[in-house]
Amino acid sequence: MAAHETIVVLDFGAQTTQLIARRVRGLRVHSQVLPGETRVARVRDLAPKGLILSGGPASTYMARAPRFDPRLLELGVPVLGICYGMQLLAQHLGGSVEAATVREFGPATMGHEETALFAGLAAQETVWMNHGDAVRALPPGFTVIGRTEGCVHAAIQDPARQLYGLQFHPEVAHTPRGEQVLANFVLRLCGCRGDWTPENLAADLQQDIRERVGTERVLAAVSGGVDSTVLAVLLHRSLPGQVETLFVDSGLLRSGEADEVRQRYERLGIALRVVDAGDAFLETLAGVEDPEEKRRRIGHTFVRAFEAAVRELPPLQFLAQGTLYPDVIESGVPGGHSTTIKTHHNVGGLPADMPFTLLEPLRDLFKDEVRRLGAELGIAAGILGRHPFPGPGLAVRILGPVTRERLEILRQCDAIFLHALQESGWYERTWQAFAVLLPVQSVGVMGDGRTYENVVALRAVDSLDGMTADWTRLPAELLAQVAGAITNQVRGVNRVVYDISSKPPSTIEWE
Ligand code: XMP
């Protein structure tokens, strides 16, 4: 690992810790996230070129607040504290932290000194604040280099000791020049070369997988989506002959999708075991309306289907899944600090008695990084460009109980919509698009008769990583064409609506 330059990010529980690591990777520098209280010996082993202390929900003056190993400051590398990380640094070095008189949440305008950390910035910059505490007294040796109206210590430094602190969050998109600030820290102050590439990432992941798995055997659970395809190729490269690849056809996929998956794996030269479990999924979902209950049951049924298939195979110790970072954070898993938004089936919904050790090599990555990794592994652009599709499939796009008939209606609507997007060139321009079958009926008129039938919603969104999204401004003519085709061709649907909600406050999927 120490072959490339590394920035260590110490995690004190912020929702954005992985985003810091991702920004560092975006500067083509390897980054590794470690728990905030990691001992100096472990960090020294990685020979980092710099340290970043993340934000976090605690207050430094509380008795049980997480702290860093003070000997980290003797490593002789630059240290950047962000929000809680800056407060920890300040308090440890003899400054003081207390509840802020003005709590700041949201954008603020920062004026700043001309320093290396802020090189290339305009005199005033918008920065994103999210804090209830603030540094009151600076530690000896520090000076203020940035102020906002509500925060006199928005940025501080002691360049002689290579220590820097930011009260704002440079890692979030709401700090427009945050990337420049991080680049100044990582490339200028830490002196990193920025020569770490997707090729390095692929090699690192393969090495990690080999070290973790050794000579054991792995079950790769694939869905046909981008993430699990990248995962499967990565595993087969890392552990030739040690991987069984299993595809559970839940019967909750889109039109023609199960066949496409089979053909794709054939082309990739990976032997795929297909389990047809459509009946079991329909049975477990019968009459279930609650979205979280649907996800829980689907998660269980997936694992039970694996287990049944696995009994026929030689012993397997690991279950590999293509979980990405946004799945993890939204399921409220890391450190227990974040709130559960949805239980993504491949993260939170697994039964406790699962007989496998979970292997999730893509767990720290964001979608765009996985796509780049896939390209590096030689996976075709057509596969990598596919829209994300949720593990629970169409079940979370049929509001209310899932039945065979309702699945069929939704499949037809979805196919019409996606076909029109592909034909018009809009498929590549949207992050994700799909149809949702609503649990309401509405009155319509067809020929001379009254109808009382289903309503379908169309959803198309633009997004960078699925964490936030805006609805796609599809042309009205295209929407009209799709709505016409659906009401004409799909029996049981007499009304089509277009979803114009962003995330937040909505989510991308309806359940
Ligand atoms: P939401 O609806 O939470 O979705 O805004 C964000 C992204 O995640 C996908 N998604 C899932 N992916 N298992 C998955 O693998 C799931 O249970 C799941 N739920 C949502 C969703 O399609 C969107 O891209």
Residues whose N, C-alpha, C, O or C-beta is under 5 A from the ligand:
A	BS01	XMP	K342 T343 H344 H345 P388 F389 P390 G391 P392 G466 T507 I508 E509
